[in-house]
């Protein structure tokens, strides 16, 4: 029997925060595709993002038996998931949505949603926002995701400065809020730095994604495993990038 896979897609390493939960709790075969060639998605149009992700899915399904695709990226989800579901009807697509409903259900009254500009301006997000009877303030950040990635990859002092500058911007905006939503999977990777400065709950949608992964894995996979395995594919094909991603992934995994 041909191996069955769950494909995780992100523009970089943000989705590793989502993959780590699934990898640790659901033994199966995973592929993690980091589209670093087109990163960050948050600075692209909806049409461009769909084109990028469609090409990834086409390429991967021609090489592997892909049954489930996880868009481990809020921006890719709001921009492309509906069109992808229409295009690839045999594949189950799981999106990553901001944890607004989670915050609402936990009783938070004043929510600061921190996300990329592309996520915040999409109709899918606007519909979710308007469906909840709660105060939501949006903060669109253009450089936060890329600075987090650059810092994790290179430990660059400049990237760290840009990352911290974004965090202080969040802190200033969050003064009247009782909860933060980390509306980009990259932001989850900076949770420790965020919590040092902002002493408020910071919620994300990763566990909701994991529940959907479990559901569709049970529905679509014919084989069961006792151990998780993951392949890394990097579109930018930088020298040594796969090994760097593996190293960072196992560091994240150790903290889950």
C-alpha positions in Angstrom: 0.0 0.0 0.0 1.3 3.5 -0.9 2.1 5.6 2.1 -0.6 8.0 3.1 0.4 11.6 4.1 -0.9 14.7 5.8 0.6 17.8 4.1 1.3 20.9 6.1 1.8 24.2 4.2 3.1 27.5 5.4 5.2 30.3 3.9 8.0 29.5 6.4 8.4 28.0 9.8 5.2 29.4 11.5 3.3 26.2 10.9 5.9 24.2 12.8 4.0 25.3 15.9 0.9 23.5 14.5 2.7 20.5 13.2 4.4 19.9 16.6 1.1 19.2 18.3 -0.1 16.8 15.6 3.3 15.0 15.4 3.5 14.5 19.1 -0.1 13.3 19.6 -1.1 11.6 16.3 1.3 9.0 14.9 1.2 9.2 11.1 3.2 10.4 8.0 3.6 14.1 7.6 5.1 16.4 5.0 6.0 20.0 6.0 6.2 22.3 3.0 7.8 25.7 3.7 7.3 28.0 0.8 10.2 30.3 1.6 10.5 31.3 -2.0 7.3 33.3 -1.7 7.5 34.3 1.9 5.9 36.1 3.6 2.4 35.3 2.4 1.1 38.3 4.4 2.5 40.7 1.8 0.9 39.0 -1.2 -2.6 39.3 -2.8 -5.3 36.7 -2.4 -4.9 35.7 -6.1 -1.1 35.3 -5.7 -1.5 33.2 -2.5 -3.9 30.8 -4.2 -1.5 30.4 -7.1 1.4 29.6 -4.8 -0.6 27.0 -2.7 -2.2 25.4 -5.8 1.2 24.7 -7.3 2.4 23.2 -4.0 -0.6 20.9 -3.8 -0.2 19.9 -7.5 3.5 19.1 -7.0 3.1 17.2 -3.8 0.1 15.1 -4.8 2.0 14.0 -7.9 4.9 12.8 -5.7 3.0 11.5 -2.6 -0.3 10.0 -1.6 -1.7 13.2 0.0 -5.1 12.7 1.7 -5.3 15.7 4.0 -3.8 19.2 3.5 -3.4 21.6 6.5 -3.0 25.3 5.7 -0.8 26.0 8.7 -1.1 29.7 7.9 -3.9 32.1 8.8 -3.3 34.2 5.7 -3.3 31.2 3.3 -6.6 30.0 4.9 -8.5 33.3 4.6 -7.1 33.8 1.1 -7.3 30.5 -0.6 -9.0 27.6 1.2 -12.5 27.9 -0.4 -11.0 27.9 -3.9 -8.6 25.0 -3.1 -11.6 22.9 -1.9 -13.3 23.5 -5.2 -10.1 22.7 -7.2 -9.0 19.6 -5.3 -12.2 17.8 -4.4 -10.6 14.5 -3.5 -8.4 16.1 -0.8 -9.6 17.3 2.6 -8.4 20.8 3.5 -8.0 22.1 7.0 -7.6 25.8 7.6 -6.1 27.8 10.5 -8.4 30.4 11.8 -7.8 33.1 14.4 -9.0 32.0 17.9 -11.7 34.6 18.1 -14.4 32.1 19.0 -12.2 30.5 21.6 -11.7 34.0 23.2 -15.4 34.7 23.0 -16.3 31.4 24.6 -13.9 32.0 27.4 -15.6 35.2 28.2 -13.1 37.8 27.1 -14.8 41.1 26.4 -12.1 43.2 24.7 -9.9 41.4 22.3 -6.9 42.5 20.4 -6.5 40.6 17.1 -2.9 40.6 15.9 -2.4 39.4 12.3 -1.0 40.1 8.9 -2.6 42.8 6.7 -3.8 40.2 4.2 -5.6 38.2 6.9 -7.4 41.2 8.4 -8.8 42.5 5.1 -10.2 39.2 3.8 -14.0 38.7 3.7 -13.7 35.4 5.5 -12.1 37.1 8.5 -14.5 40.0 8.4 -17.5 37.6 8.5 -16.0 35.8 11.5 -15.4 39.1 13.3 -18.9 40.4 12.7 -20.5 37.2 13.9 -19.3 37.7 17.5 -20.9 40.1 19.8 -17.7 41.3 21.4 -15.3 44.2 21.0 -12.4 43.4 18.7 -9.6 45.7 17.8 -7.3 44.7 14.9 -3.6 45.3 14.6 -2.0 44.4 11.2 1.7 43.9 11.3 3.8 43.6 8.1 7.2 42.7 9.5 6.5 40.6 12.6 6.3 37.2 10.9 9.4 37.7 8.8 11.4 39.1 11.7 10.5 36.0 13.9 11.6 33.7 11.1 14.8 35.5 10.4 15.7 35.6 14.1 15.1 31.8 14.6 17.1 31.0 11.4 20.1 33.3 12.0 19.8 34.8 15.5 20.3 38.1 13.8 20.5 41.1 16.1 18.6 43.2 13.6 15.8 40.6 13.2 15.6 40.5 17.0 15.3 44.3 17.1 12.5 44.3 14.5 10.7 41.5 16.4 10.9 43.3 19.7 9.7 46.6 18.0 6.6 44.7 16.8 6.0 43.3 20.3 6.2 46.8 21.9 3.7 47.9 19.3 1.4 45.1 20.3 1.9 46.0 24.0 1.0 49.6 23.4 -2.2 48.6 21.4 -3.2 46.0 24.0 -3.5 48.4 27.0 -7.3 48.4 26.8 -7.6 44.7 25.9 -8.0 41.7 28.2 -6.8 39.1 25.6 -4.5 38.8 22.6 -5.2 36.6 19.6 -2.1 35.5 17.8 -3.5 35.5 14.3 -0.5 34.1 12.5 1.2 30.8 13.2 4.6 32.6 13.2 3.5 34.7 16.1 3.1 31.5 18.2 6.8 30.9 17.9 7.4 34.2 19.7 5.0 33.6 22.5 7.7 33.5 25.2 9.0 36.9 24.1 5.5 38.3 23.9 4.6 37.0 27.4 7.7 38.6 28.9 6.4 42.1 27.9 2.6 41.6 27.7 1.1 40.0 30.8 -2.1 38.9 29.2 -3.5 35.7 27.8 -2.3 35.1 24.2 -4.6 32.6 22.4 -4.0 30.8 19.1 -5.9 28.4 16.9 -3.5 25.5 16.8 -5.4 23.1 19.1 -8.5 23.6 17.0 -6.5 22.6 13.9 -5.2 19.5 15.7 -8.8 18.4 16.4 -9.7 18.7 12.8 -6.5 16.7 11.8 -7.6 13.9 14.1 -11.1 13.9 12.7 -10.0 13.7 9.0 -7.2 11.3 9.8 -9.7 8.8 11.3 -12.1 9.3 8.3 -9.6 9.0 5.4 -6.5 7.0 6.5 -6.7 3.2 6.0 -3.4 2.5 7.9 -2.5 3.2 11.5 1.0 3.8 12.9 2.7 3.8 16.2 5.3 6.5 15.3 5.2 9.8 13.6 7.5 10.6 10.6 8.0 13.9 8.9 9.6 15.0 5.6 10.6 18.7 5.1 10.4 20.4 1.7 11.7 23.9 1.3 10.8 25.8 -1.9 13.6 28.3 -1.6 16.1 25.4 -1.6 18.6 27.3 0.4 21.7 25.2 1.3 21.2 23.3 4.5 17.6 24.7 5.0 16.1 21.2 5.6 18.5 20.5 8.4 17.8 23.9 9.9 14.1 23.3 9.8 14.5 19.9 11.4 16.6 21.3 14.2 14.2 24.1 14.9 11.2 21.7 14.7 12.7 19.4 17.3 13.4 22.3 19.6 9.8 23.4 19.3 8.7 19.8 19.8 10.6 19.6 23.1 8.5 22.4 24.5 5.1 21.0 23.5 
